[in-house]
């Protein structure tokens, strides 16, 4: 897998702004189509603690990232590989 030019801004993966920088505006629509049906995560600045049965702030509490793309998906796109799930 190729190395990406910058580390993910979120512990869960890459933010929209990072993806725009990495794939470029010319390939952004292609990336969005490639991601159709793929699982993403939502960074809300909190995580559910099952033991306490409540939400607790996490590392992104001061700057929630919204929709985040998993690193392995972005690497597969950059490498020109197909969707696998």
C-alpha positions in Angstrom: 0.0 0.0 0.0 1.3 3.5 -0.7 2.2 5.9 2.0 0.0 8.9 2.2 1.6 12.4 2.2 0.2 13.3 5.7 -1.0 11.4 8.7 -4.8 11.4 9.5 -6.0 14.4 11.4 -8.4 12.2 13.3 -7.7 8.9 15.2 -10.4 7.3 13.0 -9.0 8.4 9.7 -8.9 11.2 7.1 -11.1 14.3 7.1 -12.8 15.9 4.1 -10.2 18.7 4.0 -7.3 16.2 4.0 -8.9 14.1 1.2 -9.3 17.2 -1.0 -5.6 17.9 -0.6 -4.5 14.3 -1.1 -6.6 13.3 -4.1 -6.9 16.8 -5.6 -9.9 18.6 -6.9 -9.7 17.0 -10.3 -10.1 13.5 -8.8 -12.5 14.4 -5.9 -15.6 13.4 -7.7 -14.0 10.1 -8.8 -13.1 9.4 -5.1 -16.6 10.2 -3.9 -18.0 7.8 -6.5 -15.5 5.1 -5.4 -16.6 5.6 -1.8 -20.3 5.1 -2.7 -21.5 2.3 -0.4 -18.3 2.2 1.7 -18.4 2.5 5.5 -17.2 5.7 7.0 -17.3 6.8 10.6 -18.6 9.9 12.3 -16.2 11.8 14.6 -18.4 13.6 17.2 -15.7 14.3 19.8 -17.2 11.6 22.1 -17.2 7.8 22.4 -19.7 5.5 24.1 -18.4 3.9 27.2 -20.2 0.5 27.5 -19.1 0.0 31.1 -20.5 3.4 32.2 -23.4 3.3 29.7 -22.7 6.9 28.7 -20.8 9.0 26.2 -17.5 10.4 27.3 -15.3 12.9 25.5 -12.4 11.5 23.4 -9.3 12.9 21.8 -11.4 15.0 19.3 -13.6 16.6 21.9 -12.3 20.1 21.1 -12.4 19.6 17.3 -14.9 17.0 16.1 -14.2 16.1 12.5 -17.6 15.0 11.2 -17.5 12.3 8.5 -14.1 10.5 8.3 -12.8 8.1 5.7 -10.8 5.1 7.0 -7.1 5.1 6.1 -7.2 1.8 4.3 -9.9 3.0 2.0 -8.0 6.2 1.0 -4.8 4.1 0.5 -6.7 1.7 -1.8 -8.0 4.6 -3.9 -4.6 6.2 -4.2 -3.1 2.9 -5.2 -5.8 2.4 -7.9 -7.2 -0.7 -6.3 -10.9 -1.6 -6.4 -13.4 -1.5 -3.6 -13.3 -4.8 -1.7 -16.3 -4.7 0.7 
